[in-house]
Amino acid sequence: MGRVIRAQRKGAGSVFVSHTKHRKGQPALRAVDFAERHGYIKGVVKDIIHDPGRGAPLAVVYFRDPYRYKIKKELMVAAEGMYTGQSVYCGKKAQLVIGNVMPIGNMPEGTIVCNLEEKSGDRGKVARASGNYATVIAHNQDTKRTRVKMPSGCKKVIPSANRAMVGIVAGGGRIDKPMLKAGRAYHKYKAKRNCWPKVRGVAMNPVEHPHGGGNHQHIGKASTVKRGTSAGRKVGLIAARRTGRIRGGKTMDKD
């Protein structure tokens, strides 16, 4: 093995860490309280803002504190169709309207949701990228669990008490437009982290990458590597179960 390769250097951090200076803060649903568990609480969308390094816009929502005389400002990932001045309702007894937050157990099957909680009370972890959504598939009243289809297409069973926002995340269709020029990619990743431009392994010398060297740009060995490979060799398709094109499409189970 030659030099310490790019993948090993990235693991150590330094210039490869995320650029968070201008970010607006972590967007999340309201923390669960008595009002959300038993009724609902009303908030007003005061502003819709851009968050650097994120494709989806954020909504600044003002809630009245139920226990003290003050206003609570919450930052949430905006659902498509949200507007400033809109009233949003969070809680068990909220209506099924775009932008409202309620437990998925109270939603009818087939509801499109975003900002879905993975564990009860974690304030939203799933379906938060622009244009993403999850779908409520089925409820099991006995075990108080709900089957949900994730943005990836896989299905997961989660507690019915988990909350989600009704609707899809705003900013969809972002990747339909081609980049066209390197400058746009440069500015896109400048806001995220140092991960562009990315030199291909076959374009390097043998000392810099296991795929480097040779009189033509070719890998020269299988691109799959095993899970326990040493760090400097771990490039390509790591612990691949299968390789090649997916043919015949996905077969969705009926439930």
C-alpha positions in Angstrom: 0.0 0.0 0.0 1.3 3.4 -0.9 0.1 6.8 0.4 -2.7 7.5 2.8 -5.6 7.7 0.5 -8.4 10.2 0.3 -11.0 8.1 2.1 -8.6 7.8 5.1 -7.9 11.5 5.2 -11.7 12.3 5.1 -12.2 10.1 8.2 -9.8 12.3 10.2 -11.8 15.5 9.6 -9.9 18.8 9.3 -10.7 20.5 6.0 -13.5 17.9 5.3 -15.8 19.0 8.1 -19.2 20.6 7.3 -19.5 24.3 6.8 -22.0 25.4 9.5 -21.2 29.1 10.0 -24.2 30.6 8.2 -26.7 27.8 9.0 -30.0 28.8 10.7 -30.1 26.1 13.4 -31.5 22.6 13.7 -35.1 22.4 12.4 -37.3 20.1 14.5 -40.9 19.6 15.5 -42.1 21.0 18.8 -41.0 19.1 21.9 -43.9 16.9 23.1 -46.0 18.5 25.9 -49.4 18.1 27.5 -51.1 20.3 24.8 -49.9 18.0 22.0 -50.6 14.8 23.8 -54.2 15.6 24.7 -55.4 18.4 22.4 -53.7 20.8 20.0 -51.8 24.0 20.1 -51.9 26.7 17.4 -48.9 28.4 15.9 -48.4 31.0 13.2 -45.9 30.8 10.3 -44.0 34.1 10.6 -41.3 33.5 7.9 -40.0 31.1 5.4 -36.3 31.2 5.1 -33.4 29.6 3.1 -30.9 27.5 5.1 -27.5 27.4 3.5 -26.4 23.9 2.5 -30.0 22.6 2.6 -32.3 22.2 -0.5 -35.5 22.6 1.5 -36.8 25.9 2.9 -37.4 26.3 6.7 -40.5 27.7 8.3 -40.2 30.0 11.4 -43.3 29.2 13.5 -44.3 31.2 16.6 -46.2 29.4 19.4 -47.5 30.8 22.7 -45.8 29.1 25.6 -48.6 27.2 27.5 -46.9 27.6 30.9 -45.2 31.1 30.8 -46.1 34.5 29.3 -43.8 34.3 26.2 -43.6 33.3 22.6 -41.7 30.2 21.6 -40.0 30.3 18.2 -39.7 27.0 16.5 -37.7 26.2 13.3 -39.3 23.5 11.1 -38.6 22.1 7.6 -41.4 23.7 5.5 -44.0 21.5 3.8 -45.0 22.4 0.3 -47.9 24.9 0.3 -47.0 26.6 3.6 -47.2 30.4 3.6 -46.4 33.2 6.0 -49.4 34.1 8.2 -50.7 30.5 8.0 -52.0 29.0 11.2 -50.5 25.5 11.9 -51.9 23.2 14.6 -49.8 20.6 16.4 -51.3 17.9 18.5 -53.5 14.8 18.7 -56.7 16.6 17.9 -55.3 18.7 15.0 -57.1 18.5 11.6 -55.6 16.7 8.6 -54.4 19.9 6.8 -51.0 20.5 5.1 -48.5 21.9 7.6 -50.2 20.5 10.6 -48.4 18.1 12.9 -50.2 15.1 14.5 -49.5 11.5 15.5 -49.5 9.1 12.5 -52.0 6.8 14.4 -54.6 9.6 13.9 -54.1 9.8 10.1 -56.0 7.8 7.6 -54.1 5.2 5.5 -52.5 6.6 2.4 -51.7 10.0 4.0 -48.6 11.6 2.6 -46.4 12.9 5.5 -42.9 14.4 6.1 -40.8 15.3 9.1 -41.7 11.8 10.5 -40.4 10.7 13.9 -38.4 7.5 14.0 -38.9 7.1 17.8 -41.6 8.8 19.7 -40.6 12.3 20.7 -37.4 12.6 18.7 -38.9 15.7 16.9 -38.7 14.4 13.3 -36.0 12.5 11.6 -37.4 10.9 8.4 -38.4 12.5 5.0 -36.8 16.0 5.5 -34.9 16.5 2.2 -36.6 18.7 -0.4 -39.5 16.9 -2.2 -39.4 13.9 0.1 -42.3 12.2 1.8 -43.4 9.0 3.6 -46.7 7.3 3.2 -48.9 5.9 6.0 -49.8 2.3 4.8 -51.7 0.5 7.6 -52.5 0.8 11.3 -52.5 -2.0 13.9 -54.8 -0.9 16.7 -53.9 -3.8 19.0 -50.1 -3.2 19.1 -50.4 0.6 18.5 -48.0 0.5 15.7 -48.2 1.8 12.1 -46.7 0.6 8.9 -45.0 3.4 6.9 -43.4 3.5 3.5 -40.1 5.4 3.7 -38.7 7.7 1.0 -36.4 4.9 -0.1 -39.3 2.6 -0.8 -38.7 0.3 2.1 -41.5 -0.3 4.7 -41.0 0.1 8.4 -43.3 -0.5 11.4 -43.1 2.4 13.9 -45.2 3.4 17.0 -48.5 5.1 16.2 -47.7 7.8 18.7 -44.9 9.1 16.4 -45.8 12.5 15.0 -45.4 13.8 11.5 -46.2 16.8 9.4 -48.9 16.5 6.8 -47.7 17.0 3.2 -44.4 16.8 1.3 -41.3 18.7 1.9 -41.1 22.0 -0.1 -38.3 22.6 -2.7 -39.1 19.4 -4.7 -37.8 19.0 -8.3 -34.5 20.6 -7.3 -32.4 17.9 -9.0 -34.4 17.9 -12.2 -32.5 21.0 -13.4 -29.0 20.1 -14.7 -26.0 21.8 -13.1 -24.7 22.8 -16.6 -21.4 24.3 -15.3 -18.8 23.6 -12.8 -19.3 26.9 -11.0 -22.8 25.9 -9.9 -21.5 22.7 -8.4 -18.6 24.6 -6.8 -21.1 27.0 -5.0 -23.4 24.2 -4.1 -20.7 22.2 -2.2 -19.0 25.3 -0.9 -22.0 25.7 1.4 -22.0 22.0 2.4 -18.5 20.7 2.9 -15.3 20.1 1.1 -16.2 17.2 -1.1 -15.9 18.6 -4.6 -14.3 18.2 -7.1 -13.9 14.5 -6.8 -11.0 12.9 -8.7 -11.7 9.3 -9.9 -9.5 6.6 -8.5 -8.6 5.2 -11.9 -7.3 8.6 -12.9 -4.7 8.5 -10.1 -1.3 6.9 -9.7 -0.9 3.5 -8.0 0.6 5.2 -4.9 -2.6 7.3 -4.3 -5.3 4.8 -4.9 -5.8 1.0 -5.4 -7.4 1.6 -8.8 -4.6 3.9 -10.0 -2.0 3.3 -12.7 -1.9 1.1 -15.8 -1.7 2.1 -19.5 -5.4 2.6 -19.8 -7.8 3.8 -17.1 -9.1 0.6 -15.8 -9.5 -0.9 -12.3 -7.7 -4.1 -13.2 -9.3 -6.1 -10.4 -12.8 -6.7 -9.0 -14.3 -3.4 -7.7 -15.9 -5.2 -4.7 -14.0 -5.3 -1.4 -14.8 -7.2 1.7 -16.1 -5.5 4.9 -13.0 -6.2 6.9 -10.5 -4.9 4.4 -7.8 -2.6 5.7 -8.6 1.2 5.4 -6.3 2.0 2.5 -7.8 -0.8 0.4 -11.4 -0.1 1.1 -12.5 1.5 -2.1 -15.2 0.7 -4.7 -18.2 -1.4 -3.8 -17.8 -2.2 -0.1 -19.2 -5.5 1.0 -21.6 -5.6 -2.0 -24.4 -8.2 -1.8 -24.9 -7.8 -5.5 -23.5 -5.8 -8.4 -24.7 -4.7 -11.8 -27.8 -3.1 -13.0 -31.1 -3.7 -11.2 -33.3 -5.4 -13.8 -37.0 -6.1 -13.7 -37.6 -3.3 -11.2 -38.8 -3.6 -7.6 -41.6 -6.0 -6.8 -43.7 -4.3 -4.1 -45.5 -6.5 -1.7 -49.3 -5.9 -1.7 -50.0 -4.9 2.0 
